[in-house]
């Protein structure tokens, strides 16, 4: 989290959107069913379902963004060995890049 915080809020990246890949979602889903998230995040109050835990982790990263008006974070939970997931994420990232470029030239 500290590394992401330092990159996300670096003065050189104030208005640079970030695409955040949270990889190994398959392993996280398996482990969250056996070990509560409170082991790593004692303040976590949600359940032990993958969805609740993943949303919490995503929120932790998004909350580090101190420049929400200038910068967007686009999080994606991924599994690099799942080719359908990789294709979906690739398509989503392509879409984000196109939208950002259209916005930058005044067309979005």
Backbone atoms as SQL, in Angstrom:
CREATE TABLE atoms (id INTEGER PRIMARY KEY, chain TEXT, resi INTEGER, resn TEXT, atom TEXT, x REAL, y REAL, z REAL);
INSERT INTO atoms VALUES
  (1, 'A', 1, 'UNK', 'N', 0.825, -1.187, 0.000),
  (2, 'A', 1, 'UNK', 'CA', 0.000, 0.000, 0.000),
  (3, 'A', 1, 'UNK', 'C', 0.877, 1.262, 0.000),
  (4, 'A', 2, 'UNK', 'N', 1.979, 1.210, 0.725),
  (5, 'A', 2, 'UNK', 'CA', 2.852, 2.384, 0.778),
  (6, 'A', 2, 'UNK', 'C', 3.425, 2.706, -0.603),
  (7, 'A', 3, 'UNK', 'N', 3.808, 1.674, -1.328),
  (8, 'A', 3, 'UNK', 'CA', 4.354, 1.895, -2.669),
  (9, 'A', 3, 'UNK', 'C', 3.296, 2.502, -3.588),
  (10, 'A', 4, 'UNK', 'N', 2.083, 1.950, -3.552),
  (11, 'A', 4, 'UNK', 'CA', 1.006, 2.493, -4.377),
  (12, 'A', 4, 'UNK', 'C', 0.719, 3.941, -3.983),
  (13, 'A', 5, 'UNK', 'N', 0.685, 4.221, -2.691),
  (14, 'A', 5, 'UNK', 'CA', 0.438, 5.579, -2.200),
  (15, 'A', 5, 'UNK', 'C', 1.493, 6.542, -2.733),
  (16, 'A', 6, 'UNK', 'N', 2.750, 6.130, -2.679),
  (17, 'A', 6, 'UNK', 'CA', 3.813, 7.042, -3.123),
  (18, 'A', 6, 'UNK', 'C', 3.761, 7.287, -4.630),
  (19, 'A', 7, 'UNK', 'N', 3.373, 6.282, -5.399),
  (20, 'A', 7, 'UNK', 'CA', 3.255, 6.461, -6.850),
  (21, 'A', 7, 'UNK', 'C', 1.997, 7.260, -7.189),
  (22, 'A', 8, 'UNK', 'N', 0.891, 6.872, -6.603),
  (23, 'A', 8, 'UNK', 'CA', -0.403, 7.506, -6.890),
  (24, 'A', 8, 'UNK', 'C', -0.386, 9.002, -6.594),
  (25, 'A', 9, 'UNK', 'N', 0.287, 9.383, -5.534),
  (26, 'A', 9, 'UNK', 'CA', 0.256, 10.777, -5.097),
  (27, 'A', 9, 'UNK', 'C', 1.542, 11.538, -5.404),
  (28, 'A', 10, 'UNK', 'N', 2.396, 10.954, -6.213),
  (29, 'A', 10, 'UNK', 'CA', 3.621, 11.614, -6.623),
  (30, 'A', 10, 'UNK', 'C', 3.277, 12.857, -7.441),
  (31, 'A', 11, 'UNK', 'N', 4.002, 13.937, -7.219),
  (32, 'A', 11, 'UNK', 'CA', 3.688, 15.200, -7.899),
  (33, 'A', 11, 'UNK', 'C', 3.765, 15.084, -9.422),
  (34, 'A', 12, 'UNK', 'N', 4.536, 14.140, -9.925),
  (35, 'A', 12, 'UNK', 'CA', 4.650, 13.970, -11.373),
  (36, 'A', 12, 'UNK', 'C', 3.462, 13.224, -11.976),
  (37, 'A', 13, 'UNK', 'N', 2.654, 12.598, -11.124),
  (38, 'A', 13, 'UNK', 'CA', 1.514, 11.811, -11.599),
  (39, 'A', 13, 'UNK', 'C', 0.177, 12.334, -11.086),
  (40, 'A', 14, 'UNK', 'N', 0.127, 13.602, -10.689),
  (41, 'A', 14, 'UNK', 'CA', -1.088, 14.183, -10.109),
  (42, 'A', 14, 'UNK', 'C', -2.295, 14.004, -11.025),
  (43, 'A', 15, 'UNK', 'N', -2.134, 14.259, -12.311),
  (44, 'A', 15, 'UNK', 'CA', -3.278, 14.175, -13.225),
  (45, 'A', 15, 'UNK', 'C', -3.186, 12.974, -14.169),
  (46, 'A', 16, 'UNK', 'N', -2.479, 11.940, -13.727),
  (47, 'A', 16, 'UNK', 'CA', -2.329, 10.726, -14.525),
  (48, 'A', 16, 'UNK', 'C', -3.221, 9.633, -13.957),
  (49, 'A', 17, 'UNK', 'N', -4.150, 9.158, -14.763),
  (50, 'A', 17, 'UNK', 'CA', -5.011, 8.067, -14.313),
  (51, 'A', 17, 'UNK', 'C', -4.186, 6.794, -14.149),
  (52, 'A', 18, 'UNK', 'N', -4.675, 5.916, -13.278),
  (53, 'A', 18, 'UNK', 'CA', -3.957, 4.679, -12.979),
  (54, 'A', 18, 'UNK', 'C', -4.864, 3.489, -13.248),
  (55, 'A', 19, 'UNK', 'N', -4.333, 2.527, -13.965),
  (56, 'A', 19, 'UNK', 'CA', -5.020, 1.248, -14.146),
  (57, 'A', 19, 'UNK', 'C', -4.366, 0.285, -13.165),
  (58, 'A', 20, 'UNK', 'N', -5.140, -0.166, -12.195),
  (59, 'A', 20, 'UNK', 'CA', -4.631, -1.001, -11.108),
  (60, 'A', 20, 'UNK', 'C', -5.044, -2.450, -11.337),
  (61, 'A', 21, 'UNK', 'N', -4.057, -3.310, -11.536),
  (62, 'A', 21, 'UNK', 'CA', -4.329, -4.733, -11.707),
  (63, 'A', 21, 'UNK', 'C', -4.139, -5.441, -10.371),
  (64, 'A', 22, 'UNK', 'N', -5.206, -6.007, -9.862),
  (65, 'A', 22, 'UNK', 'CA', -5.146, -6.796, -8.638),
  (66, 'A', 22, 'UNK', 'C', -5.182, -8.257, -9.086),
  (67, 'A', 23, 'UNK', 'N', -4.004, -8.806, -9.283),
  (68, 'A', 23, 'UNK', 'CA', -3.874, -10.133, -9.885),
  (69, 'A', 23, 'UNK', 'C', -4.034, -11.244, -8.848),
  (70, 'A', 24, 'UNK', 'N', -4.175, -12.446, -9.342),
  (71, 'A', 24, 'UNK', 'CA', -4.316, -13.665, -8.546),
  (72, 'A', 24, 'UNK', 'C', -5.635, -13.706, -7.794),
  (73, 'A', 25, 'UNK', 'N', -6.684, -13.223, -8.437),
  (74, 'A', 25, 'UNK', 'CA', -7.989, -13.215, -7.782),
  (75, 'A', 25, 'UNK', 'C', -8.448, -14.622, -7.436),
  (76, 'A', 26, 'UNK', 'N', -8.028, -15.616, -8.209),
  (77, 'A', 26, 'UNK', 'CA', -8.405, -17.002, -7.913),
  (78, 'A', 26, 'UNK', 'C', -7.815, -17.468, -6.585),
  (79, 'A', 27, 'UNK', 'N', -6.560, -17.118, -6.324),
  (80, 'A', 27, 'UNK', 'CA', -5.932, -17.485, -5.053),
  (81, 'A', 27, 'UNK', 'C', -6.547, -16.719, -3.892),
  (82, 'A', 28, 'UNK', 'N', -6.841, -15.447, -4.118),
  (83, 'A', 28, 'UNK', 'CA', -7.469, -14.643, -3.070),
  (84, 'A', 28, 'UNK', 'C', -8.835, -15.215, -2.707),
  (85, 'A', 29, 'UNK', 'N', -9.602, -15.594, -3.717),
  (86, 'A', 29, 'UNK', 'CA', -10.933, -16.156, -3.481),
  (87, 'A', 29, 'UNK', 'C', -10.842, -17.453, -2.672),
  (88, 'A', 30, 'UNK', 'N', -9.848, -18.257, -2.974),
  (89, 'A', 30, 'UNK', 'CA', -9.654, -19.510, -2.242),
  (90, 'A', 30, 'UNK', 'C', -9.240, -19.244, -0.793),
  (91, 'A', 31, 'UNK', 'N', -8.296, -18.332, -0.606),
  (92, 'A', 31, 'UNK', 'CA', -7.764, -18.071, 0.737),
  (93, 'A', 31, 'UNK', 'C', -8.755, -17.341, 1.631),
  (94, 'A', 32, 'UNK', 'N', -9.564, -16.461, 1.051),
  (95, 'A', 32, 'UNK', 'CA', -10.497, -15.690, 1.878),
  (96, 'A', 32, 'UNK', 'C', -11.556, -16.599, 2.492),
  (97, 'A', 33, 'UNK', 'N', -11.808, -17.738, 1.864),
  (98, 'A', 33, 'UNK', 'CA', -12.786, -18.678, 2.419),
  (99, 'A', 33, 'UNK', 'C', -12.220, -19.432, 3.624),
  (100, 'A', 34, 'UNK', 'N', -10.884, -19.433, 3.768),
  (101, 'A', 34, 'UNK', 'CA', -10.241, -20.148, 4.874),
  (102, 'A', 34, 'UNK', 'C', -9.678, -19.232, 5.954),
  (103, 'A', 35, 'UNK', 'N', -9.292, -18.034, 5.570),
  (104, 'A', 35, 'UNK', 'CA', -8.655, -17.112, 6.513),
  (105, 'A', 35, 'UNK', 'C', -9.352, -15.765, 6.458),
  (106, 'A', 36, 'UNK', 'N', -9.797, -15.249, 7.590),
  (107, 'A', 36, 'UNK', 'CA', -10.499, -13.959, 7.571),
  (108, 'A', 36, 'UNK', 'C', -9.569, -12.805, 7.181),
  (109, 'A', 37, 'UNK', 'N', -10.134, -11.826, 6.526),
  (110, 'A', 37, 'UNK', 'CA', -9.372, -10.655, 6.088),
  (111, 'A', 37, 'UNK', 'C', -8.840, -9.856, 7.276),
  (112, 'A', 38, 'UNK', 'N', -9.454, -10.030, 8.431),
  (113, 'A', 38, 'UNK', 'CA', -9.019, -9.295, 9.627),
  (114, 'A', 38, 'UNK', 'C', -7.605, -9.674, 10.058),
  (115, 'A', 39, 'UNK', 'N', -7.074, -10.769, 9.534),
  (116, 'A', 39, 'UNK', 'CA', -5.683, -11.126, 9.840),
  (117, 'A', 39, 'UNK', 'C', -4.749, -10.033, 9.316),
  (118, 'A', 40, 'UNK', 'N', -5.028, -9.535, 8.124),
  (119, 'A', 40, 'UNK', 'CA', -4.200, -8.480, 7.521),
  (120, 'A', 40, 'UNK', 'C', -4.755, -7.083, 7.764),
  (121, 'A', 41, 'UNK', 'N', -6.079, -6.999, 7.897),
  (122, 'A', 41, 'UNK', 'CA', -6.756, -5.714, 8.089),
  (123, 'A', 41, 'UNK', 'C', -7.644, -5.817, 9.327),
  (124, 'A', 42, 'UNK', 'N', -7.082, -5.602, 10.518),
  (125, 'A', 42, 'UNK', 'CA', -7.861, -5.760, 11.754),
  (126, 'A', 42, 'UNK', 'C', -9.102, -4.867, 11.807),
  (127, 'A', 43, 'UNK', 'N', -9.097, -3.759, 11.090),
  (128, 'A', 43, 'UNK', 'CA', -10.230, -2.825, 11.111),
  (129, 'A', 43, 'UNK', 'C', -11.374, -3.268, 10.200),
  (130, 'A', 44, 'UNK', 'N', -11.161, -4.297, 9.396),
  (131, 'A', 44, 'UNK', 'CA', -12.182, -4.788, 8.460),
  (132, 'A', 44, 'UNK', 'C', -13.376, -5.341, 9.227),
  (133, 'A', 45, 'UNK', 'N', -14.572, -4.888, 8.853),
  (134, 'A', 45, 'UNK', 'CA', -15.802, -5.300, 9.542),
  (135, 'A', 45, 'UNK', 'C', -16.730, -6.135, 8.666),
  (136, 'A', 46, 'UNK', 'N', -16.366, -6.363, 7.420),
  (137, 'A', 46, 'UNK', 'CA', -17.239, -7.097, 6.507),
  (138, 'A', 46, 'UNK', 'C', -17.142, -8.600, 6.683),
  (139, 'A', 47, 'UNK', 'N', -17.828, -9.296, 5.810),
  (140, 'A', 47, 'UNK', 'CA', -17.848, -10.752, 5.853),
  (141, 'A', 47, 'UNK', 'C', -16.651, -11.364, 5.152),
  (142, 'A', 48, 'UNK', 'N', -16.644, -12.678, 5.101),
  (143, 'A', 48, 'UNK', 'CA', -15.530, -13.390, 4.484),
  (144, 'A', 48, 'UNK', 'C', -15.828, -13.852, 3.064),
  (145, 'A', 49, 'UNK', 'N', -16.826, -13.246, 2.438),
  (146, 'A', 49, 'UNK', 'CA', -17.093, -13.600, 1.044),
  (147, 'A', 49, 'UNK', 'C', -16.070, -12.892, 0.154),
  (148, 'A', 50, 'UNK', 'N', -15.810, -13.498, -0.994),
  (149, 'A', 50, 'UNK', 'CA', -14.858, -12.907, -1.934),
  (150, 'A', 50, 'UNK', 'C', -15.284, -11.494, -2.323),
  (151, 'A', 51, 'UNK', 'N', -16.569, -11.315, -2.644),
  (152, 'A', 51, 'UNK', 'CA', -17.053, -10.012, -3.099),
  (153, 'A', 51, 'UNK', 'C', -16.847, -8.910, -2.079),
  (154, 'A', 52, 'UNK', 'N', -17.219, -9.179, -0.836),
  (155, 'A', 52, 'UNK', 'CA', -17.056, -8.163, 0.213),
  (156, 'A', 52, 'UNK', 'C', -15.586, -7.851, 0.450),
  (157, 'A', 53, 'UNK', 'N', -14.770, -8.886, 0.526),
  (158, 'A', 53, 'UNK', 'CA', -13.345, -8.689, 0.786),
  (159, 'A', 53, 'UNK', 'C', -12.670, -7.968, -0.381),
  (160, 'A', 54, 'UNK', 'N', -13.012, -8.350, -1.608),
  (161, 'A', 54, 'UNK', 'CA', -12.424, -7.704, -2.783),
  (162, 'A', 54, 'UNK', 'C', -12.815, -6.228, -2.841),
  (163, 'A', 55, 'UNK', 'N', -14.072, -5.923, -2.549),
  (164, 'A', 55, 'UNK', 'CA', -14.512, -4.522, -2.531),
  (165, 'A', 55, 'UNK', 'C', -13.757, -3.720, -1.485),
  (166, 'A', 56, 'UNK', 'N', -13.508, -4.330, -0.343),
  (167, 'A', 56, 'UNK', 'CA', -12.771, -3.640, 0.716),
  (168, 'A', 56, 'UNK', 'C', -11.336, -3.343, 0.262),
  (169, 'A', 57, 'UNK', 'N', -10.677, -4.350, -0.296),
  (170, 'A', 57, 'UNK', 'CA', -9.299, -4.161, -0.770),
  (171, 'A', 57, 'UNK', 'C', -9.257, -3.080, -1.847),
  (172, 'A', 58, 'UNK', 'N', -10.186, -3.133, -2.782),
  (173, 'A', 58, 'UNK', 'CA', -10.257, -2.116, -3.834),
  (174, 'A', 58, 'UNK', 'C', -10.423, -0.736, -3.216),
  (175, 'A', 59, 'UNK', 'N', -11.305, -0.619, -2.248),
  (176, 'A', 59, 'UNK', 'CA', -11.531, 0.656, -1.573),
  (177, 'A', 59, 'UNK', 'C', -10.293, 1.172, -0.864),
  (178, 'A', 60, 'UNK', 'N', -9.512, 0.260, -0.299),
  (179, 'A', 60, 'UNK', 'CA', -8.281, 0.663, 0.380),
  (180, 'A', 60, 'UNK', 'C', -7.342, 1.361, -0.602),
  (181, 'A', 61, 'UNK', 'N', -7.226, 0.813, -1.796),
  (182, 'A', 61, 'UNK', 'CA', -6.376, 1.442, -2.811),
  (183, 'A', 61, 'UNK', 'C', -6.982, 2.767, -3.280),
  (184, 'A', 62, 'UNK', 'N', -8.273, 2.772, -3.562),
  (185, 'A', 62, 'UNK', 'CA', -8.921, 3.992, -4.061),
  (186, 'A', 62, 'UNK', 'C', -8.872, 5.118, -3.031),
  (187, 'A', 63, 'UNK', 'N', -8.953, 4.777, -1.759),
  (188, 'A', 63, 'UNK', 'CA', -8.908, 5.794, -0.706),
  (189, 'A', 63, 'UNK', 'C', -7.546, 6.474, -0.591),
  (190, 'A', 64, 'UNK', 'N', -6.512, 5.851, -1.108),
  (191, 'A', 64, 'UNK', 'CA', -5.179, 6.459, -1.063),
  (192, 'A', 64, 'UNK', 'C', -5.037, 7.616, -2.044),
  (193, 'A', 65, 'UNK', 'N', -5.895, 7.681, -3.032),
  (194, 'A', 65, 'UNK', 'CA', -5.843, 8.734, -4.049),
  (195, 'A', 65, 'UNK', 'C', -6.253, 10.073, -3.436),
  (196, 'A', 66, 'UNK', 'N', -5.278, 10.960, -3.248),
  (197, 'A', 66, 'UNK', 'CA', -5.555, 12.282, -2.664),
  (198, 'A', 66, 'UNK', 'C', -5.895, 13.327, -3.731),
  (199, 'A', 67, 'UNK', 'N', -6.012, 12.899, -4.976),
  (200, 'A', 67, 'UNK', 'CA', -6.279, 13.824, -6.083),
  (201, 'A', 67, 'UNK', 'C', -7.454, 13.316, -6.916),
  (202, 'A', 68, 'UNK', 'N', -8.543, 12.990, -6.258),
  (203, 'A', 68, 'UNK', 'CA', -9.699, 12.375, -6.921),
  (204, 'A', 68, 'UNK', 'C', -10.293, 13.243, -8.033),
  (205, 'A', 69, 'UNK', 'N', -10.142, 14.568, -7.929),
  (206, 'A', 69, 'UNK', 'CA', -10.674, 15.456, -8.969),
  (207, 'A', 69, 'UNK', 'C', -9.832, 15.425, -10.245),
  (208, 'A', 70, 'UNK', 'N', -8.540, 15.151, -10.101),
  (209, 'A', 70, 'UNK', 'CA', -7.644, 15.158, -11.256),
  (210, 'A', 70, 'UNK', 'C', -7.310, 13.760, -11.773),
  (211, 'A', 71, 'UNK', 'N', -7.500, 12.755, -10.949),
  (212, 'A', 71, 'UNK', 'CA', -7.015, 11.416, -11.288),
  (213, 'A', 71, 'UNK', 'C', -8.073, 10.367, -11.001),
  (214, 'A', 72, 'UNK', 'N', -8.209, 9.420, -11.935),
  (215, 'A', 72, 'UNK', 'CA', -9.096, 8.274, -11.709),
  (216, 'A', 72, 'UNK', 'C', -8.253, 7.026, -11.568),
  (217, 'A', 73, 'UNK', 'N', -8.741, 6.118, -10.747),
  (218, 'A', 73, 'UNK', 'CA', -8.117, 4.807, -10.619),
  (219, 'A', 73, 'UNK', 'C', -9.095, 3.798, -11.199),
  (220, 'A', 74, 'UNK', 'N', -8.589, 2.966, -12.098),
  (221, 'A', 74, 'UNK', 'CA', -9.405, 1.942, -12.743),
  (222, 'A', 74, 'UNK', 'C', -8.921, 0.573, -12.262),
  (223, 'A', 75, 'UNK', 'N', -9.547, 0.036, -11.220),
  (224, 'A', 75, 'UNK', 'CA', -9.095, -1.258, -10.690),
  (225, 'A', 75, 'UNK', 'C', -9.679, -2.435, -11.470),
  (226, 'A', 76, 'UNK', 'N', -8.880, -3.471, -11.623),
  (227, 'A', 76, 'UNK', 'CA', -9.320, -4.699, -12.285),
  (228, 'A', 76, 'UNK', 'C', -8.777, -5.895, -11.514),
  (229, 'A', 77, 'UNK', 'N', -9.667, -6.767, -11.079),
  (230, 'A', 77, 'UNK', 'CA', -9.253, -8.020, -10.461),
  (231, 'A', 77, 'UNK', 'C', -8.975, -9.002, -11.585),
  (232, 'A', 78, 'UNK', 'N', -7.795, -9.594, -11.575),
  (233, 'A', 78, 'UNK', 'CA', -7.381, -10.427, -12.696),
  (234, 'A', 78, 'UNK', 'C', -6.865, -11.786, -12.250),
  (235, 'A', 79, 'UNK', 'N', -6.874, -12.676, -13.211),
  (236, 'A', 79, 'UNK', 'CA', -6.260, -13.999, -13.076),
  (237, 'A', 79, 'UNK', 'C', -5.525, -14.230, -14.388),
  (238, 'A', 80, 'UNK', 'N', -4.218, -14.087, -14.360),
  (239, 'A', 80, 'UNK', 'CA', -3.426, -14.094, -15.596),
  (240, 'A', 80, 'UNK', 'C', -3.518, -15.407, -16.362),
  (241, 'A', 81, 'UNK', 'N', -3.887, -16.492, -15.699),
  (242, 'A', 81, 'UNK', 'CA', -3.986, -17.777, -16.399),
  (243, 'A', 81, 'UNK', 'C', -5.368, -18.003, -17.008),
  (244, 'A', 82, 'UNK', 'N', -6.308, -17.116, -16.737),
  (245, 'A', 82, 'UNK', 'CA', -7.664, -17.216, -17.291),
  (246, 'A', 82, 'UNK', 'C', -7.718, -16.350, -18.551),
  (247, 'A', 83, 'UNK', 'N', -7.638, -16.977, -19.709),
  (248, 'A', 83, 'UNK', 'CA', -7.538, -16.212, -20.958),
  (249, 'A', 83, 'UNK', 'C', -8.763, -15.349, -21.217),
  (250, 'A', 84, 'UNK', 'N', -9.944, -15.795, -20.811),
  (251, 'A', 84, 'UNK', 'CA', -11.146, -14.969, -20.995),
  (252, 'A', 84, 'UNK', 'C', -11.070, -13.723, -20.122),
  (253, 'A', 85, 'UNK', 'N', -10.569, -13.884, -18.895),
  (254, 'A', 85, 'UNK', 'CA', -10.423, -12.741, -18.001),
  (255, 'A', 85, 'UNK', 'C', -9.386, -11.770, -18.540),
  (256, 'A', 86, 'UNK', 'N', -8.280, -12.297, -19.030),
  (257, 'A', 86, 'UNK', 'CA', -7.226, -11.447, -19.584),
  (258, 'A', 86, 'UNK', 'C', -7.763, -10.665, -20.778),
  (259, 'A', 87, 'UNK', 'N', -8.542, -11.302, -21.637),
  (260, 'A', 87, 'UNK', 'CA', -9.125, -10.615, -22.794),
  (261, 'A', 87, 'UNK', 'C', -10.089, -9.520, -22.347),
  (262, 'A', 88, 'UNK', 'N', -10.924, -9.819, -21.343),
  (263, 'A', 88, 'UNK', 'CA', -11.862, -8.828, -20.824),
  (264, 'A', 88, 'UNK', 'C', -11.114, -7.619, -20.273),
  (265, 'A', 89, 'UNK', 'N', -10.076, -7.871, -19.475),
  (266, 'A', 89, 'UNK', 'CA', -9.299, -6.776, -18.890),
  (267, 'A', 89, 'UNK', 'C', -8.594, -5.989, -19.987),
  (268, 'A', 90, 'UNK', 'N', -8.035, -6.667, -20.966),
  (269, 'A', 90, 'UNK', 'CA', -7.381, -5.982, -22.081),
  (270, 'A', 90, 'UNK', 'C', -8.369, -5.064, -22.793),
  (271, 'A', 91, 'UNK', 'N', -9.574, -5.563, -23.050),
  (272, 'A', 91, 'UNK', 'CA', -10.601, -4.749, -23.709),
  (273, 'A', 91, 'UNK', 'C', -10.991, -3.550, -22.848),
  (274, 'A', 92, 'UNK', 'N', -11.121, -3.765, -21.542),
  (275, 'A', 92, 'UNK', 'CA', -11.486, -2.674, -20.635),
  (276, 'A', 92, 'UNK', 'C', -10.387, -1.618, -20.589),
  (277, 'A', 93, 'UNK', 'N', -9.142, -2.056, -20.540),
  (278, 'A', 93, 'UNK', 'CA', -8.015, -1.122, -20.511),
  (279, 'A', 93, 'UNK', 'C', -7.948, -0.337, -21.818),
  (280, 'A', 94, 'UNK', 'N', -8.147, -1.007, -22.933),
  (281, 'A', 94, 'UNK', 'CA', -8.170, -0.326, -24.229),
  (282, 'A', 94, 'UNK', 'C', -9.252, 0.744, -24.245),
  (283, 'A', 95, 'UNK', 'N', -10.424, 0.411, -23.732),
  (284, 'A', 95, 'UNK', 'CA', -11.532, 1.359, -23.659),
  (285, 'A', 95, 'UNK', 'C', -11.166, 2.574, -22.811),
  (286, 'A', 96, 'UNK', 'N', -10.535, 2.334, -21.667),
  (287, 'A', 96, 'UNK', 'CA', -10.127, 3.438, -20.789),
  (288, 'A', 96, 'UNK', 'C', -9.129, 4.340, -21.503),
  (289, 'A', 97, 'UNK', 'N', -8.155, 3.747, -22.155),
  (290, 'A', 97, 'UNK', 'CA', -7.136, 4.538, -22.852),
  (291, 'A', 97, 'UNK', 'C', -7.768, 5.379, -23.958),
  (292, 'A', 98, 'UNK', 'N', -8.682, 4.803, -24.707),
  (293, 'A', 98, 'UNK', 'CA', -9.369, 5.559, -25.766),
  (294, 'A', 98, 'UNK', 'C', -10.167, 6.712, -25.170),
  (295, 'A', 99, 'UNK', 'N', -10.911, 6.453, -24.089),
  (296, 'A', 99, 'UNK', 'CA', -11.703, 7.514, -23.449),
  (297, 'A', 99, 'UNK', 'C', -10.823, 8.644, -22.946),
  (298, 'A', 100, 'UNK', 'N', -9.709, 8.292, -22.320),
  (299, 'A', 100, 'UNK', 'CA', -8.795, 9.316, -21.803),
  (300, 'A', 100, 'UNK', 'C', -8.238, 10.152, -22.950),
  (301, 'A', 101, 'UNK', 'N', -7.823, 9.503, -24.021),
  (302, 'A', 101, 'UNK', 'CA', -7.271, 10.239, -25.167),
  (303, 'A', 101, 'UNK', 'C', -8.321, 11.124, -25.829),
  (304, 'A', 102, 'UNK', 'N', -9.547, 10.636, -25.966),
  (305, 'A', 102, 'UNK', 'CA', -10.624, 11.465, -26.524),
  (306, 'A', 102, 'UNK', 'C', -10.899, 12.671, -25.631),
  (307, 'A', 103, 'UNK', 'N', -10.883, 12.447, -24.324),
  (308, 'A', 103, 'UNK', 'CA', -11.098, 13.555, -23.383),
  (309, 'A', 103, 'UNK', 'C', -9.981, 14.587, -23.511),
  (310, 'A', 104, 'UNK', 'N', -8.743, 14.100, -23.609),
  (311, 'A', 104, 'UNK', 'CA', -7.593, 15.001, -23.688),
  (312, 'A', 104, 'UNK', 'C', -7.608, 15.882, -24.937),
  (313, 'A', 105, 'UNK', 'N', -8.214, 15.404, -26.015),
  (314, 'A', 105, 'UNK', 'CA', -8.261, 16.228, -27.232),
  (315, 'A', 105, 'UNK', 'C', -9.601, 16.950, -27.384),
  (316, 'A', 106, 'UNK', 'N', -10.419, 16.885, -26.322),
  (317, 'A', 106, 'UNK', 'CA', -11.662, 17.642, -26.304),
  (318, 'A', 106, 'UNK', 'C', -12.847, 16.966, -26.958),
  (319, 'A', 107, 'UNK', 'N', -12.782, 15.671, -27.163),
  (320, 'A', 107, 'UNK', 'CA', -13.889, 14.961, -27.801),
  (321, 'A', 107, 'UNK', 'C', -14.641, 14.039, -26.839),
  (322, 'A', 108, 'UNK', 'N', -14.289, 14.079, -25.565),
  (323, 'A', 108, 'UNK', 'CA', -14.938, 13.139, -24.645),
  (324, 'A', 108, 'UNK', 'C', -15.585, 13.732, -23.473);
